[in-house]
């Protein structure tokens, strides 16, 4: 599918990030089309060399791969009236609509579609995201490869064999940037209470977060081992870690991630109609 035409139904922030990643990784602009009701947004994409339309049926008719990039709550209302256009063209359908199951999408489109569900996260906006992907049994090996190339442009990818695993992906990466933001927020407050000015505290925290992630990535070592290397016996770092352990950090994180996973399941049930 190296010459496939790829369309984006909806052109919000995530669609824009995916498209920018595609262009940066060598996709030809003329292979990419978008549909959005917002005229200035269409004009922005046209300036990048993309084809833009306000007519979703026109987009569906023109594309081999169709990325559903509208809000989950609006997806049914957007695609159900387009079922005949989808049935006529039969594109590979790729969804970035969180929580909407493959079964629901297939039913709204009239059935028997090759569908890939994806769960990207917000660091995709700066090309350092993590995306979980699930393909139904109608997706071919070549189609999986084509989707892989699309999402490689915005960061790391992980395929799961069971659609239900996307709930765990949501808890582990989809929602997880907010966990790190919240921890950084707490560190910022603590640093300011200890006398650092806000700008200095922010700069130190951001660089430390970047450095810690890079150490894990580049050394290949487990975070626990890297932590042990930093903790000198009876030193400052060990004292801080003991404080976390006294407050049962592991249990706190486990509860938070389980709450996220449960809510992901609930949303899927609410969005299934």
C-alpha positions in Angstrom: 0.0 0.0 0.0 3.0 2.3 -0.7 0.9 4.5 -3.0 -2.3 4.5 -0.9 -4.2 7.7 -0.5 -4.8 8.5 3.2 -7.7 10.6 4.3 -8.4 12.2 7.7 -12.0 12.7 8.7 -11.5 15.5 11.1 -8.4 17.7 11.4 -7.9 18.5 15.0 -4.7 18.5 17.1 -4.1 14.8 17.0 -4.8 14.5 13.2 -2.5 17.4 12.7 0.2 15.8 14.7 -0.1 12.5 12.8 0.0 14.4 9.5 3.0 16.4 10.5 4.8 13.2 11.5 3.9 11.6 8.2 5.3 14.5 6.2 8.4 14.6 8.3 9.0 10.9 7.7 8.7 11.2 3.9 5.0 10.8 3.0 4.2 12.8 -0.1 1.7 15.6 0.7 -0.4 14.7 -2.4 -1.1 11.3 -0.8 -2.8 12.9 2.2 -6.3 14.4 2.2 -8.3 16.0 5.0 -12.0 16.8 5.6 -13.0 19.5 8.1 -15.8 22.1 8.3 -13.4 24.8 9.4 -12.2 26.8 6.3 -9.1 28.4 7.9 -8.0 24.9 9.0 -8.5 23.5 5.5 -6.5 26.4 4.1 -3.6 25.6 6.6 -3.4 22.1 5.3 -3.7 23.1 1.7 -0.6 25.4 2.2 1.3 22.2 3.1 0.3 20.6 -0.2 -2.6 18.5 1.1 -6.0 18.2 -0.6 -8.7 19.5 1.7 -12.5 19.3 1.5 -15.6 20.1 3.5 -17.5 17.1 2.0 -16.9 13.9 4.0 -18.4 11.7 1.2 -15.9 13.2 -1.2 -13.1 12.3 1.1 -14.3 8.7 1.6 -14.7 8.2 -2.1 -11.1 9.3 -2.7 -9.2 7.4 0.0 -7.7 3.9 0.4 -7.1 4.4 4.1 -9.5 6.5 6.2 -8.5 7.8 9.6 -11.5 8.7 11.8 -10.2 11.6 13.8 -13.4 13.1 15.2 -14.4 13.3 18.9 -15.6 9.9 20.2 -19.0 11.3 21.2 -19.6 12.6 17.7 -18.3 9.6 15.7 -21.6 7.8 15.2 -23.4 10.9 14.0 -20.6 11.7 11.6 -20.0 8.2 10.0 -23.4 6.5 10.1 -24.8 8.8 7.3 -21.7 7.9 5.3 -22.2 4.2 5.4 -23.1 3.9 1.8 -20.0 5.8 0.7 -17.8 3.6 2.9 -19.5 0.5 1.5 -18.9 1.7 -2.1 -15.2 2.5 -1.5 -14.4 0.0 1.4 -11.3 1.7 2.7 -9.1 0.5 5.5 -10.6 2.2 8.5 -8.3 3.6 11.2 -9.8 5.1 14.3 -8.2 7.4 16.9 -11.5 7.9 18.7 -10.8 6.7 22.2 -13.2 4.2 23.6 -15.2 3.5 20.5 -15.0 -0.3 19.8 -14.3 -2.0 16.5 -17.7 -3.6 16.8 -19.5 -0.3 17.0 -17.6 1.3 14.1 -18.3 -1.8 11.9 -22.0 -1.7 12.8 -22.4 2.0 12.0 -20.7 1.5 8.7 -22.7 -1.6 7.7 -20.2 -4.3 8.6 -17.3 -6.3 7.3 -14.6 -3.6 7.4 -10.9 -3.9 8.1 -10.5 -1.7 11.1 -7.5 -0.6 13.2 -8.1 1.1 16.5 -5.4 3.3 17.9 -4.7 4.9 21.2 -2.1 7.7 20.8 -1.2 10.0 23.6 -0.6 13.8 23.8 3.3 13.7 23.5 2.5 12.7 19.9 2.0 16.4 19.4 5.8 16.8 19.7 6.6 13.5 17.9 7.5 11.6 21.1 4.2 9.8 21.6 3.3 6.2 22.4 0.5 4.6 20.4 -1.3 1.3 21.1 -2.9 -0.4 18.1 -5.4 -3.2 17.6 -6.3 -4.7 14.2 -9.4 -6.8 13.6 -9.1 -10.1 11.7 -10.0 -8.5 8.4 -6.8 -6.4 8.4 -4.1 -7.8 6.2 -0.3 -7.9 6.9 0.3 -5.2 4.3 -2.4 -3.0 5.8 -0.9 -3.4 9.3 2.4 -2.3 7.9 0.8 0.7 6.2 -0.7 1.8 9.5 2.5 1.2 11.3 4.3 3.6 9.0 1.6 6.3 9.6 2.1 6.1 13.4 5.8 5.7 13.4 6.1 9.4 12.6 4.7 10.4 16.0 6.7 8.1 18.3 6.7 4.5 19.5 4.0 1.9 18.7 2.7 -1.3 20.3 0.3 -3.7 18.8 -2.0 -5.7 21.1 -3.8 -8.9 20.1 -6.9 -8.3 22.1 -9.0 -5.2 21.8 -9.7 -5.2 25.5 -6.0 -4.7 26.1 -6.5 -1.1 24.9 -8.0 -0.3 28.3 -4.7 -1.2 29.9 -2.9 0.8 27.2 -5.0 3.8 28.1 -4.0 3.4 31.7 -0.3 2.9 30.9 0.3 5.4 28.2 -2.9 7.1 26.9 -3.7 8.9 30.1 -0.2 8.6 31.6 1.3 11.9 30.5 -1.1 13.5 33.0 0.4 11.3 35.8 3.9 12.7 35.1 2.5 16.2 34.8 0.9 15.9 38.2 4.1 14.6 39.7 6.0 17.4 38.2 3.4 19.8 39.5 3.9 18.5 43.0 7.7 18.8 42.7 7.3 22.4 41.5 5.3 23.3 44.6 7.7 21.6 46.9 10.7 23.3 45.2 9.1 26.7 45.6 8.4 26.0 49.3 12.1 25.2 49.7 13.0 28.6 48.2 13.6 28.1 44.5 11.9 30.6 42.2 9.2 29.2 39.9 11.3 29.4 36.6 14.4 27.8 38.1 12.3 25.0 39.7 10.5 24.3 36.4 13.7 24.2 34.4 15.3 21.8 36.8 12.3 19.5 36.9 11.8 19.4 33.2 15.4 18.6 32.5 15.5 16.0 35.2 12.4 14.3 33.8 13.9 14.3 30.3 17.2 13.0 31.6 15.6 10.2 33.6 13.5 9.0 30.7 16.5 9.1 28.4 18.6 7.1 30.8 15.9 4.3 30.9 15.6 4.4 27.1 19.3 4.5 26.2 20.8 2.1 28.9 18.1 -0.5 28.5 18.2 -1.0 32.3 15.0 -1.3 34.4 14.0 1.8 36.3 14.4 -0.2 39.6 18.0 -0.9 38.8 18.7 2.8 37.9 17.0 3.9 41.1 19.2 1.6 43.2 22.3 3.0 41.5 21.3 6.5 42.5 20.5 5.6 46.1 23.7 5.7 48.2 23.3 4.1 51.6 22.0 6.5 54.1 22.1 9.3 51.5 19.6 12.0 50.5 18.0 10.1 47.6 17.5 7.0 49.7 15.8 9.1 52.4 13.4 10.5 49.7 12.6 7.1 48.3 11.9 5.8 51.8 9.4 8.6 52.3 7.6 7.5 49.1 7.6 3.9 50.3 6.2 4.9 53.7 3.3 6.5 51.8 2.8 3.3 49.7 3.5 4.9 46.3 3.1 1.6 44.5 -0.4 1.1 45.9 -1.3 4.7 45.0 -0.2 4.3 41.4 -1.9 0.9 41.2 -5.2 2.4 42.4 -4.9 5.3 39.9 -4.2 3.1 36.9 -7.0 0.8 37.8 -9.4 3.7 38.1 -8.3 4.8 34.7 -8.8 1.3 33.2 -12.3 1.0 34.8 -13.3 4.4 33.4 -12.0 3.4 30.0 -14.3 0.3 30.1 -17.2 2.4 31.2 -16.7 4.9 28.4 -16.6 2.1 25.8 -20.0 0.9 27.1 -21.4 4.4 27.1 -20.3 5.0 23.5 -21.6 1.7 22.2 -25.1 2.3 20.8 
